[in-house]
């Protein structure tokens, strides 16, 4: 879906820029959740055409032959992860000591209002049980940023805002042509600027505010230097709204059934929700609305036409 995923030009531009700066050993790392199929997504989003063109190897954090999950003991006290995972915080060993470049997009999210660089680590550093954290998602993202600063030798993000996502993201979005690319070594600052662009007050979004207060980055737009186009007057007026998934999540993760969520999400019952998500997103929303929105974007947006220049048909 336009605005929902890393774009091929975002990926390609980042590869070219890194190599120009002398970073030749580039590796893509992908993850999966209980409701995604990464290798299919790699093809449908045309990442594979870029990987092949520039000989970029791909590793998957869920394949034992690519990396192993090892226990990590954080140096800094964390807010919620030790309580959610009392058996220990398990991280992919491949990430330790490496530079990381996140490739998020500018979009809304049903549980965090916005999602960007900080939430990108959610998929890389937590395994398929990451949905256990949803009731404490804002504090989880702050914990993960703290962990990233301990294990990575460098952190950077290139955020695609050529088409931004309005509405109940991260999947059922309305693509809006915005023509921006953001980049920063400060994960909190880039998320704050993206939030302000979309029309949100960054310091009213808990994960940005908490990261700012913890000194993990700058979340106050008045303290962030933006180099390039003047964005001070930009307000896209985005609104998150709700969809089927958010209404169910509000009840189970944040509402009256929060206290018994382990029954639903820590047992095989979770597969009923996986099936419901698949049916809603792939068999109802996509054929009835999503595909029509995608085809319109593909024909009418210059970014949609650029999409068509990247190799295979989805």
PyMOL commands that set and color helices and strands:
alter all, ss='L'
color gray80, all
select helices_A, chain A and resi 8-20+38-44+47-53+81-84+93-95+117-125+130-151+187-198+202-204+206-213+221-223+244-254+258-265+270-300+302-307
alter helices_A, ss='H'
color red, helices_A
select strands_A, chain A and resi 27-30+57-60+69-72+89-92+99-102+105-109+113-115+154-166+174-184
alter strands_A, ss='S'
color yellow, strands_A
deselect
rebuild
show_as cartoon
